[in-house]
Amino acid sequence: MSWTEEQDKQNAQDAEQNPATTPDPANQEKDSDSRLWQLLEKTLNDTVVEKRRARRWKIFFRFTGLLFVLALIGAALSQMSFDTNQLNKDTVAVIPMRGVIGSGAEIDASEYVGLLDEAYRSHNLTGVVIEMNSPGGSPVHSGIIYDAIRQKEALYPNVPVIVVVEDMAASGGYYIASAANEIYADKASLVGSIGVISSGWDASKLMEKIGVERRTFTAGRNKDFLDPFVPMSKEGKEKWQAVLDETHQQFIHAVEVGRGDRLKITDDVFSGMIFTGVQAQKIGLIDGLSSAHDLLKTRFPNSTPVVYAPERDPWEKVAKEFGVQFAAKILSTVTLQ
C-alpha cells in the first residue's frame, strides 16, 4: 500500500468535514454519562410508577375494607331494627327445661333464674311457656327455680306462666312445674313422683366376710353415718330420716300452694307414686292435656314465640363427665324422686 502527502491531506479534510467518523474520547465519555442518566431516569420513573400503583392498591383495599365494615354495621343495625320491631310486637317467652336438675346439670338454677329475668324484660310479654322434660334432681335447685317463678307471678299477675310436660315432670321436675299458673301434659306423660330418696348400700358384712378392716378417722360421731362400709347407727338412721322428711314436707307444701284447690289429695299423691297425664288430670296435678305447639297456637295466636335457653359450650358435655360433676354425683345422695 502506498502513501502520499495528497492522500494524507485528503484524509485530514475528510476528518474535518465528518468529525463523527473520528473517535473522540470526550464524546465517548459524554455518551456514556448520557446513557447512565437515561438509565437512572428510567429507574426513578419506574419506581415512582410502582409507588403510585401501590398507593392506588392501598387506597382500593382501604376503601373496600371500609365498605365491608359499613356493610357489617348496616347489617347489624338492620338486624337490631328487625329485633326491635319483633320485640315491639307481643311476645311469649318459651323456656325449655330438659334434663337433670342440679349444679352444673342441664337445669341449673343459676342459669334459669337469669333466663326468667331476661324474659320479663320484654315490655310486650304476654306469657311464659316452660317446656318441661325432667326426671328430677336437686331439691335445692328445684326450690330456687320454684321461688323465682312464684316471685315473677306476684310481680306480673297479668303474665301467665304455663308448664307443658313432654315425656315427664317427675320429682324435682314437678316441683318446678307446680309453681306455674297452669300445667298441661300429654296423656302418656309421667307426672308426679312427689317424694325424696337417698340411696346407698351397707357393705359392712362383706368386709367382715373377706377379712378386710377399714380404717376411718373422723371428728364428730355422726360424720361417717353414710359410710357404706360401716353399719349405720340407730341415731344416724333417725336423724337422716328426719332430714328426708323435712325435705319431703317442703316439697308437699310447694305443691299444695301451687295447685291450691285444684289438687285432690289421696293416699298416693304424696307417696312418691308417678301418674300418667290422664291420671294426673283426674287428681288435679295438671290442668289438661295439650302440647306446647297447640297451646301456643290457641292461647297466644298473636304473640311471637321467643326462645330463652342457656348457651352451651361444645366442651361442656366432656367436662361434665369428669371433675366437679363426677364428684358431685358421688357425694350427693339426696334427690327428689
Secondary structure as UniProt FT lines:
FT   HELIX           5..17
FT   HELIX           19..21
FT   HELIX           25..88
FT   STRAND          91..98
FT   TURN            103..104
FT   HELIX           109..119
FT   TURN            120..121
FT   TURN            123..124
FT   STRAND          125..134
FT   HELIX           139..155
FT   TURN            157..158
FT   STRAND          161..170
FT   HELIX           172..177
FT   TURN            178..179
FT   STRAND          182..185
FT   TURN            187..188
FT   STRAND          190..192
FT   STRAND          196..198
FT   HELIX           204..210
FT   TURN            221..226
FT   TURN            228..229
FT   HELIX           234..259
FT   HELIX           260..262
FT   TURN            267..272
FT   STRAND          274..276
FT   HELIX           277..282
FT   TURN            283..284
FT   STRAND          288..289
FT   HELIX           292..299
FT   TURN            301..302
FT   STRAND          304..307
FT   TURN            314..315
FT   HELIX           316..320
FT   HELIX           323..331
FT   STRAND          334..336
//
